[in-house]
Amino acid sequence: MTEYWYGYLIIAVVAYLLLLVCNKFNIIKSKPLRYFMVIFVTSALCWIIYDLII
């Protein structure tokens, strides 16, 4: 479990950057929906990238 910390860190950074973009351009007005969509898109994006690399 300790050897995968960098993967969790990458997911957190991607989610934070996506949230910054959503907040700056006010893409989704509702905050709970914005957080839900950021989590959903980040997890899907990271899984796709992970599958392409591995």
PQR file of N, CA, C, O and H, with PARSE charges and radii, in Angstrom:
ATOM      1  N   MET A   1       0.813  -1.189   0.000 -0.4000 1.5000
ATOM      2  CA  MET A   1       0.000   0.000   0.000 -0.0000 2.0000
ATOM      3  C   MET A   1       0.863   1.262   0.000  0.5500 1.7000
ATOM      4  O   MET A   1       0.480   2.269  -0.596 -0.5500 1.4000
ATOM      5  N   THR A   2       1.997   1.222   0.647 -0.4000 1.5000
ATOM      6  CA  THR A   2       2.826   2.421   0.731 -0.0000 2.0000
ATOM      7  C   THR A   2       3.528   2.736  -0.584  0.5500 1.7000
ATOM      8  O   THR A   2       3.956   3.871  -0.795 -0.5500 1.4000
ATOM      9  H   THR A   2       2.308   0.404   1.131  0.4000 1.0000
ATOM     10  N   GLU A   3       3.652   1.763  -1.461 -0.4000 1.5000
ATOM     11  CA  GLU A   3       4.335   2.038  -2.723 -0.0000 2.0000
ATOM     12  C   GLU A   3       3.436   2.718  -3.749  0.5500 1.7000
ATOM     13  O   GLU A   3       3.921   3.145  -4.797 -0.5500 1.4000
ATOM     14  H   GLU A   3       3.304   0.841  -1.290  0.4000 1.0000
ATOM     15  N   TYR A   4       2.134   2.829  -3.473 -0.4000 1.5000
ATOM     16  CA  TYR A   4       1.221   3.463  -4.421 -0.0000 2.0000
ATOM     17  C   TYR A   4       0.850   4.890  -4.028  0.5500 1.7000
ATOM     18  O   TYR A   4      -0.114   5.437  -4.565 -0.5500 1.4000
ATOM     19  H   TYR A   4       1.740   2.482  -2.622  0.4000 1.0000
ATOM     20  N   TRP A   5       1.580   5.501  -3.117 -0.4000 1.5000
ATOM     21  CA  TRP A   5       1.236   6.841  -2.658 -0.0000 2.0000
ATOM     22  C   TRP A   5       1.354   7.854  -3.785  0.5500 1.7000
ATOM     23  O   TRP A   5       0.603   8.829  -3.813 -0.5500 1.4000
ATOM     24  H   TRP A   5       2.363   5.057  -2.680  0.4000 1.0000
ATOM     25  N   TYR A   6       2.280   7.648  -4.713 -0.4000 1.5000
ATOM     26  CA  TYR A   6       2.448   8.595  -5.811 -0.0000 2.0000
ATOM     27  C   TYR A   6       1.243   8.569  -6.749  0.5500 1.7000
ATOM     28  O   TYR A   6       0.912   9.589  -7.353 -0.5500 1.4000
ATOM     29  H   TYR A   6       2.890   6.856  -4.690  0.4000 1.0000
ATOM     30  N   GLY A   7       0.594   7.432  -6.878 -0.4000 1.5000
ATOM     31  CA  GLY A   7      -0.614   7.350  -7.697 -0.0000 2.0000
ATOM     32  C   GLY A   7      -1.754   8.154  -7.099  0.5500 1.7000
ATOM     33  O   GLY A   7      -2.483   8.847  -7.808 -0.5500 1.4000
ATOM     34  H   GLY A   7       0.863   6.603  -6.388  0.4000 1.0000
ATOM     35  N   TYR A   8      -1.898   8.051  -5.780 -0.4000 1.5000
ATOM     36  CA  TYR A   8      -2.933   8.832  -5.096 -0.0000 2.0000
ATOM     37  C   TYR A   8      -2.627  10.318  -5.161  0.5500 1.7000
ATOM     38  O   TYR A   8      -3.534  11.143  -5.271 -0.5500 1.4000
ATOM     39  H   TYR A   8      -1.306   7.488  -5.204  0.4000 1.0000
ATOM     40  N   LEU A   9      -1.353  10.654  -5.091 -0.4000 1.5000
ATOM     41  CA  LEU A   9      -0.949  12.054  -5.182 -0.0000 2.0000
ATOM     42  C   LEU A   9      -1.239  12.618  -6.570  0.5500 1.7000
ATOM     43  O   LEU A   9      -1.676  13.762  -6.690 -0.5500 1.4000
ATOM     44  H   LEU A   9      -0.617   9.983  -5.001  0.4000 1.0000
ATOM     45  N   ILE A  10      -1.004  11.839  -7.607 -0.4000 1.5000
ATOM     46  CA  ILE A  10      -1.297  12.272  -8.972 -0.0000 2.0000
ATOM     47  C   ILE A  10      -2.799  12.484  -9.155  0.5500 1.7000
ATOM     48  O   ILE A  10      -3.214  13.464  -9.774 -0.5500 1.4000
ATOM     49  H   ILE A  10      -0.649  10.909  -7.510  0.4000 1.0000
ATOM     50  N   ILE A  11      -3.613  11.575  -8.622 -0.4000 1.5000
ATOM     51  CA  ILE A  11      -5.071  11.723  -8.719 -0.0000 2.0000
ATOM     52  C   ILE A  11      -5.528  12.984  -7.996  0.5500 1.7000
ATOM     53  O   ILE A  11      -6.393  13.703  -8.495 -0.5500 1.4000
ATOM     54  H   ILE A  11      -3.276  10.779  -8.119  0.4000 1.0000
ATOM     55  N   ALA A  12      -4.955  13.259  -6.829 -0.4000 1.5000
ATOM     56  CA  ALA A  12      -5.327  14.450  -6.073 -0.0000 2.0000
ATOM     57  C   ALA A  12      -4.926  15.725  -6.810  0.5500 1.7000
ATOM     58  O   ALA A  12      -5.676  16.701  -6.798 -0.5500 1.4000
ATOM     59  H   ALA A  12      -4.252  12.675  -6.424  0.4000 1.0000
ATOM     60  N   VAL A  13      -3.769  15.732  -7.446 -0.4000 1.5000
ATOM     61  CA  VAL A  13      -3.318  16.913  -8.195 -0.0000 2.0000
ATOM     62  C   VAL A  13      -4.196  17.143  -9.413  0.5500 1.7000
ATOM     63  O   VAL A  13      -4.555  18.284  -9.707 -0.5500 1.4000
ATOM     64  H   VAL A  13      -3.160  14.939  -7.456  0.4000 1.0000
ATOM     65  N   VAL A  14      -4.545  16.090 -10.119 -0.4000 1.5000
ATOM     66  CA  VAL A  14      -5.424  16.221 -11.283 -0.0000 2.0000
ATOM     67  C   VAL A  14      -6.793  16.742 -10.859  0.5500 1.7000
ATOM     68  O   VAL A  14      -7.363  17.601 -11.531 -0.5500 1.4000
ATOM     69  H   VAL A  14      -4.253  15.163  -9.880  0.4000 1.0000
ATOM     70  N   ALA A  15      -7.325  16.232  -9.754 -0.4000 1.5000
ATOM     71  CA  ALA A  15      -8.624  16.690  -9.261 -0.0000 2.0000
ATOM     72  C   ALA A  15      -8.558  18.153  -8.845  0.5500 1.7000
ATOM     73  O   ALA A  15      -9.488  18.912  -9.118 -0.5500 1.4000
ATOM     74  H   ALA A  15      -6.863  15.534  -9.208  0.4000 1.0000
ATOM     75  N   TYR A  16      -7.486  18.556  -8.197 -0.4000 1.5000
ATOM     76  CA  TYR A  16      -7.342  19.942  -7.770 -0.0000 2.0000
ATOM     77  C   TYR A  16      -7.251  20.880  -8.972  0.5500 1.7000
ATOM     78  O   TYR A  16      -7.877  21.941  -8.976 -0.5500 1.4000
ATOM     79  H   TYR A  16      -6.730  17.940  -7.975  0.4000 1.0000
ATOM     80  N   LEU A  17      -6.487  20.506  -9.979 -0.4000 1.5000
ATOM     81  CA  LEU A  17      -6.367  21.347 -11.175 -0.0000 2.0000
ATOM     82  C   LEU A  17      -7.698  21.444 -11.917  0.5500 1.7000
ATOM     83  O   LEU A  17      -8.067  22.516 -12.398 -0.5500 1.4000
ATOM     84  H   LEU A  17      -5.978  19.644  -9.976  0.4000 1.0000
ATOM     85  N   LEU A  18      -8.408  20.341 -12.009 -0.4000 1.5000
ATOM     86  CA  LEU A  18      -9.719  20.350 -12.655 -0.0000 2.0000
ATOM     87  C   LEU A  18     -10.706  21.208 -11.873  0.5500 1.7000
ATOM     88  O   LEU A  18     -11.524  21.910 -12.468 -0.5500 1.4000
ATOM     89  H   LEU A  18      -8.108  19.471 -11.618  0.4000 1.0000
ATOM     90  N   LEU A  19     -10.637  21.156 -10.557 -0.4000 1.5000
ATOM     91  CA  LEU A  19     -11.508  21.988  -9.720 -0.0000 2.0000
ATOM     92  C   LEU A  19     -11.166  23.465  -9.881  0.5500 1.7000
ATOM     93  O   LEU A  19     -12.066  24.305  -9.895 -0.5500 1.4000
ATOM     94  H   LEU A  19      -9.973  20.586 -10.074  0.4000 1.0000
ATOM     95  N   LEU A  20      -9.883  23.795 -10.002 -0.4000 1.5000
ATOM     96  CA  LEU A  20      -9.492  25.188 -10.242 -0.0000 2.0000
ATOM     97  C   LEU A  20     -10.057  25.705 -11.561  0.5500 1.7000
ATOM     98  O   LEU A  20     -10.541  26.835 -11.633 -0.5500 1.4000
ATOM     99  H   LEU A  20      -9.152  23.113  -9.990  0.4000 1.0000
ATOM    100  N   VAL A  21      -9.995  24.885 -12.597 -0.4000 1.5000
ATOM    101  CA  VAL A  21     -10.529  25.284 -13.896 -0.0000 2.0000
ATOM    102  C   VAL A  21     -12.043  25.475 -13.808  0.5500 1.7000
ATOM    103  O   VAL A  21     -12.582  26.443 -14.345 -0.5500 1.4000
ATOM    104  H   VAL A  21      -9.601  23.967 -12.538  0.4000 1.0000
ATOM    105  N   CYS A  22     -12.721  24.560 -13.135 -0.4000 1.5000
ATOM    106  CA  CYS A  22     -14.180  24.678 -12.990 -0.0000 2.0000
ATOM    107  C   CYS A  22     -14.562  25.906 -12.181  0.5500 1.7000
ATOM    108  O   CYS A  22     -15.551  26.567 -12.496 -0.5500 1.4000
ATOM    109  H   CYS A  22     -12.283  23.774 -12.698  0.4000 1.0000
ATOM    110  N   ASN A  23     -13.798  26.222 -11.148 -0.4000 1.5000
ATOM    111  CA  ASN A  23     -14.095  27.399 -10.344 -0.0000 2.0000
ATOM    112  C   ASN A  23     -13.805  28.688 -11.097  0.5500 1.7000
ATOM    113  O   ASN A  23     -14.553  29.658 -10.978 -0.5500 1.4000
ATOM    114  H   ASN A  23     -12.994  25.685 -10.892  0.4000 1.0000
ATOM    115  N   LYS A  24     -12.733  28.707 -11.867 -0.4000 1.5000
ATOM    116  CA  LYS A  24     -12.347  29.931 -12.578 -0.0000 2.0000
ATOM    117  C   LYS A  24     -13.358  30.287 -13.657  0.5500 1.7000
ATOM    118  O   LYS A  24     -13.758  31.445 -13.779 -0.5500 1.4000
ATOM    119  H   LYS A  24     -12.125  27.919 -11.964  0.4000 1.0000
ATOM    120  N   PHE A  25     -13.767  29.310 -14.430 -0.4000 1.5000
ATOM    121  CA  PHE A  25     -14.690  29.573 -15.532 -0.0000 2.0000
ATOM    122  C   PHE A  25     -16.150  29.390 -15.134  0.5500 1.7000
ATOM    123  O   PHE A  25     -17.048  29.582 -15.953 -0.5500 1.4000
ATOM    124  H   PHE A  25     -13.442  28.369 -14.331  0.4000 1.0000
ATOM    125  N   ASN A  26     -16.388  29.016 -13.869 -0.4000 1.5000
ATOM    126  CA  ASN A  26     -17.741  28.839 -13.337 -0.0000 2.0000
ATOM    127  C   ASN A  26     -18.575  27.934 -14.250  0.5500 1.7000
ATOM    128  O   ASN A  26     -19.694  28.271 -14.637 -0.5500 1.4000
ATOM    129  H   ASN A  26     -15.658  28.860 -13.203  0.4000 1.0000
ATOM    130  N   ILE A  27     -18.001  26.793 -14.577 -0.4000 1.5000
ATOM    131  CA  ILE A  27     -18.620  25.854 -15.512 -0.0000 2.0000
ATOM    132  C   ILE A  27     -19.910  25.283 -14.940  0.5500 1.7000
ATOM    133  O   ILE A  27     -20.927  25.234 -15.632 -0.5500 1.4000
ATOM    134  H   ILE A  27     -17.092  26.520 -14.262  0.4000 1.0000
ATOM    135  N   ILE A  28     -19.879  24.849 -13.680 -0.4000 1.5000
ATOM    136  CA  ILE A  28     -21.062  24.298 -13.030 -0.0000 2.0000
ATOM    137  C   ILE A  28     -21.357  25.179 -11.820  0.5500 1.7000
ATOM    138  O   ILE A  28     -20.489  25.383 -10.971 -0.5500 1.4000
ATOM    139  H   ILE A  28     -19.054  24.889 -13.118  0.4000 1.0000
ATOM    140  N   LYS A  29     -22.560  25.693 -11.742 -0.4000 1.5000
ATOM    141  CA  LYS A  29     -22.897  26.653 -10.686 -0.0000 2.0000
ATOM    142  C   LYS A  29     -23.023  25.987  -9.310  0.5500 1.7000
ATOM    143  O   LYS A  29     -22.541  26.534  -8.318 -0.5500 1.4000
ATOM    144  H   LYS A  29     -23.265  25.527 -12.432  0.4000 1.0000
ATOM    145  N   SER A  30     -23.656  24.830  -9.238 -0.4000 1.5000
ATOM    146  CA  SER A  30     -23.899  24.155  -7.964 -0.0000 2.0000
ATOM    147  C   SER A  30     -22.595  23.536  -7.446  0.5500 1.7000
ATOM    148  O   SER A  30     -21.947  22.762  -8.149 -0.5500 1.4000
ATOM    149  H   SER A  30     -24.048  24.386 -10.043  0.4000 1.0000
ATOM    150  N   LYS A  31     -22.214  23.889  -6.197 -0.4000 1.5000
ATOM    151  CA  LYS A  31     -20.969  23.379  -5.643 -0.0000 2.0000
ATOM    152  C   LYS A  31     -20.967  21.870  -5.431  0.5500 1.7000
ATOM    153  O   LYS A  31     -19.988  21.218  -5.794 -0.5500 1.4000
ATOM    154  H   LYS A  31     -22.741  24.518  -5.626  0.4000 1.0000
ATOM    155  N   PRO A  32     -22.036  21.276  -4.851 -0.5600 1.5000
ATOM    156  CA  PRO A  32     -22.007  19.816  -4.696  0.2800 2.0000
ATOM    157  C   PRO A  32     -21.934  19.078  -6.037  0.5500 1.7000
ATOM    158  O   PRO A  32     -21.237  18.071  -6.158 -0.5500 1.4000
ATOM    159  N   LEU A  33     -22.645  19.575  -7.026 -0.4000 1.5000
ATOM    160  CA  LEU A  33     -22.582  18.954  -8.351 -0.0000 2.0000
ATOM    161  C   LEU A  33     -21.205  19.131  -8.965  0.5500 1.7000
ATOM    162  O   LEU A  33     -20.698  18.229  -9.632 -0.5500 1.4000
ATOM    163  H   LEU A  33     -23.212  20.393  -6.928  0.4000 1.0000
ATOM    164  N   ARG A  34     -20.595  20.292  -8.743 -0.4000 1.5000
ATOM    165  CA  ARG A  34     -19.248  20.555  -9.267 -0.0000 2.0000
ATOM    166  C   ARG A  34     -18.245  19.578  -8.661  0.5500 1.7000
ATOM    167  O   ARG A  34     -17.420  19.013  -9.378 -0.5500 1.4000
ATOM    168  H   ARG A  34     -21.007  21.025  -8.201  0.4000 1.0000
ATOM    169  N   TYR A  35     -18.312  19.375  -7.339 -0.4000 1.5000
ATOM    170  CA  TYR A  35     -17.397  18.432  -6.690 -0.0000 2.0000
ATOM    171  C   TYR A  35     -17.644  17.002  -7.175  0.5500 1.7000
ATOM    172  O   TYR A  35     -16.695  16.252  -7.403 -0.5500 1.4000
ATOM    173  H   TYR A  35     -18.983  19.834  -6.757  0.4000 1.0000
ATOM    174  N   PHE A  36     -18.902  16.628  -7.330 -0.4000 1.5000
ATOM    175  CA  PHE A  36     -19.229  15.295  -7.822 -0.0000 2.0000
ATOM    176  C   PHE A  36     -18.682  15.087  -9.236  0.5500 1.7000
ATOM    177  O   PHE A  36     -18.094  14.046  -9.528 -0.5500 1.4000
ATOM    178  H   PHE A  36     -19.673  17.238  -7.144  0.4000 1.0000
ATOM    179  N   MET A  37     -18.872  16.062 -10.099 -0.4000 1.5000
ATOM    180  CA  MET A  37     -18.395  15.938 -11.476 -0.0000 2.0000
ATOM    181  C   MET A  37     -16.867  15.917 -11.535  0.5500 1.7000
ATOM    182  O   MET A  37     -16.294  15.184 -12.341 -0.5500 1.4000
ATOM    183  H   MET A  37     -19.350  16.908  -9.861  0.4000 1.0000
ATOM    184  N   VAL A  38     -16.206  16.704 -10.699 -0.4000 1.5000
ATOM    185  CA  VAL A  38     -14.741  16.696 -10.673 -0.0000 2.0000
ATOM    186  C   VAL A  38     -14.235  15.331 -10.229  0.5500 1.7000
ATOM    187  O   VAL A  38     -13.292  14.801 -10.817 -0.5500 1.4000
ATOM    188  H   VAL A  38     -16.671  17.299 -10.044  0.4000 1.0000
ATOM    189  N   ILE A  39     -14.845  14.757  -9.202 -0.4000 1.5000
ATOM    190  CA  ILE A  39     -14.430  13.426  -8.743 -0.0000 2.0000
ATOM    191  C   ILE A  39     -14.680  12.382  -9.827  0.5500 1.7000
ATOM    192  O   ILE A  39     -13.832  11.524 -10.075 -0.5500 1.4000
ATOM    193  H   ILE A  39     -15.610  15.187  -8.724  0.4000 1.0000
ATOM    194  N   PHE A  40     -15.843  12.454 -10.471 -0.4000 1.5000
ATOM    195  CA  PHE A  40     -16.178  11.487 -11.515 -0.0000 2.0000
ATOM    196  C   PHE A  40     -15.242  11.605 -12.714  0.5500 1.7000
ATOM    197  O   PHE A  40     -14.718  10.599 -13.191 -0.5500 1.4000
ATOM    198  H   PHE A  40     -16.531  13.150 -10.270  0.4000 1.0000
ATOM    199  N   VAL A  41     -15.029  12.817 -13.201 -0.4000 1.5000
ATOM    200  CA  VAL A  41     -14.171  13.020 -14.373 -0.0000 2.0000
ATOM    201  C   VAL A  41     -12.718  12.666 -14.051  0.5500 1.7000
ATOM    202  O   VAL A  41     -12.028  12.067 -14.876 -0.5500 1.4000
ATOM    203  H   VAL A  41     -15.454  13.635 -12.813  0.4000 1.0000
ATOM    204  N   THR A  42     -12.257  13.031 -12.866 -0.4000 1.5000
ATOM    205  CA  THR A  42     -10.883  12.715 -12.487 -0.0000 2.0000
ATOM    206  C   THR A  42     -10.661  11.212 -12.408  0.5500 1.7000
ATOM    207  O   THR A  42      -9.654  10.705 -12.901 -0.5500 1.4000
ATOM    208  H   THR A  42     -12.818  13.517 -12.195  0.4000 1.0000
ATOM    209  N   SER A  43     -11.591  10.501 -11.793 -0.4000 1.5000
ATOM    210  CA  SER A  43     -11.416   9.057 -11.684 -0.0000 2.0000
ATOM    211  C   SER A  43     -11.464   8.396 -13.058  0.5500 1.7000
ATOM    212  O   SER A  43     -10.673   7.496 -13.341 -0.5500 1.4000
ATOM    213  H   SER A  43     -12.410  10.913 -11.392  0.4000 1.0000
ATOM    214  N   ALA A  44     -12.382   8.834 -13.907 -0.4000 1.5000
ATOM    215  CA  ALA A  44     -12.454   8.265 -15.259 -0.0000 2.0000
ATOM    216  C   ALA A  44     -11.191   8.590 -16.055  0.5500 1.7000
ATOM    217  O   ALA A  44     -10.645   7.722 -16.736 -0.5500 1.4000
ATOM    218  H   ALA A  44     -13.024   9.565 -13.677  0.4000 1.0000
ATOM    219  N   LEU A  45     -10.735   9.816 -15.972 -0.4000 1.5000
ATOM    220  CA  LEU A  45      -9.538  10.233 -16.709 -0.0000 2.0000
ATOM    221  C   LEU A  45      -8.308   9.469 -16.237  0.5500 1.7000
ATOM    222  O   LEU A  45      -7.512   9.008 -17.055 -0.5500 1.4000
ATOM    223  H   LEU A  45     -11.178  10.521 -15.419  0.4000 1.0000
ATOM    224  N   CYS A  46      -8.150   9.334 -14.939 -0.4000 1.5000
ATOM    225  CA  CYS A  46      -6.978   8.628 -14.416 -0.0000 2.0000
ATOM    226  C   CYS A  46      -7.027   7.140 -14.742  0.5500 1.7000
ATOM    227  O   CYS A  46      -5.990   6.535 -15.017 -0.5500 1.4000
ATOM    228  H   CYS A  46      -8.797   9.708 -14.275  0.4000 1.0000
ATOM    229  N   TRP A  47      -8.220   6.540 -14.714 -0.4000 1.5000
ATOM    230  CA  TRP A  47      -8.325   5.130 -15.091 -0.0000 2.0000
ATOM    231  C   TRP A  47      -7.997   4.927 -16.562  0.5500 1.7000
ATOM    232  O   TRP A  47      -7.338   3.950 -16.917 -0.5500 1.4000
ATOM    233  H   TRP A  47      -9.062   7.031 -14.490  0.4000 1.0000
ATOM    234  N   ILE A  48      -8.441   5.827 -17.415 -0.4000 1.5000
ATOM    235  CA  ILE A  48      -8.139   5.711 -18.853 -0.0000 2.0000
ATOM    236  C   ILE A  48      -6.657   5.856 -19.104  0.5500 1.7000
ATOM    237  O   ILE A  48      -6.077   5.078 -19.861 -0.5500 1.4000
ATOM    238  H   ILE A  48      -8.975   6.621 -17.127  0.4000 1.0000
ATOM    239  N   ILE A  49      -6.035   6.841 -18.480 -0.4000 1.5000
ATOM    240  CA  ILE A  49      -4.586   7.024 -18.640 -0.0000 2.0000
ATOM    241  C   ILE A  49      -3.820   5.828 -18.088  0.5500 1.7000
ATOM    242  O   ILE A  49      -2.852   5.376 -18.699 -0.5500 1.4000
ATOM    243  H   ILE A  49      -6.506   7.473 -17.865  0.4000 1.0000
ATOM    244  N   TYR A  50      -4.247   5.315 -16.941 -0.4000 1.5000
ATOM    245  CA  TYR A  50      -3.606   4.153 -16.341 -0.0000 2.0000
ATOM    246  C   TYR A  50      -3.704   2.937 -17.265  0.5500 1.7000
ATOM    247  O   TYR A  50      -2.728   2.206 -17.437 -0.5500 1.4000
ATOM    248  H   TYR A  50      -5.034   5.682 -16.445  0.4000 1.0000
ATOM    249  N   ASP A  51      -4.885   2.721 -17.861 -0.4000 1.5000
ATOM    250  CA  ASP A  51      -5.053   1.600 -18.779 -0.0000 2.0000
ATOM    251  C   ASP A  51      -4.213   1.748 -20.035  0.5500 1.7000
ATOM    252  O   ASP A  51      -3.705   0.758 -20.561 -0.5500 1.4000
ATOM    253  H   ASP A  51      -5.678   3.314 -17.721  0.4000 1.0000
ATOM    254  N   LEU A  52      -4.065   2.961 -20.517 -0.4000 1.5000
ATOM    255  CA  LEU A  52      -3.238   3.184 -21.707 -0.0000 2.0000
ATOM    256  C   LEU A  52      -1.762   2.972 -21.419  0.5500 1.7000
ATOM    257  O   LEU A  52      -1.034   2.460 -22.270 -0.5500 1.4000
ATOM    258  H   LEU A  52      -4.478   3.765 -20.090  0.4000 1.0000
ATOM    259  N   ILE A  53      -1.313   3.358 -20.239 -0.4000 1.5000
ATOM    260  CA  ILE A  53       0.105   3.216 -19.896 -0.0000 2.0000
ATOM    261  C   ILE A  53       0.443   1.765 -19.564  0.5500 1.7000
ATOM    262  O   ILE A  53       1.471   1.252 -20.005 -0.5500 1.4000
ATOM    263  H   ILE A  53      -1.904   3.774 -19.548  0.4000 1.0000
ATOM    264  N   ILE A  54      -0.402   1.113 -18.802 -0.4000 1.5000
ATOM    265  CA  ILE A  54      -0.135  -0.272 -18.385 -0.0000 2.0000
ATOM    266  C   ILE A  54      -0.728  -1.206 -19.393  0.5500 1.7000
ATOM    267  O   ILE A  54      -0.623  -2.423 -19.243 -0.5500 1.4000
ATOM    268  H   ILE A  54      -1.237   1.529 -18.443  0.4000 1.0000
TER
END
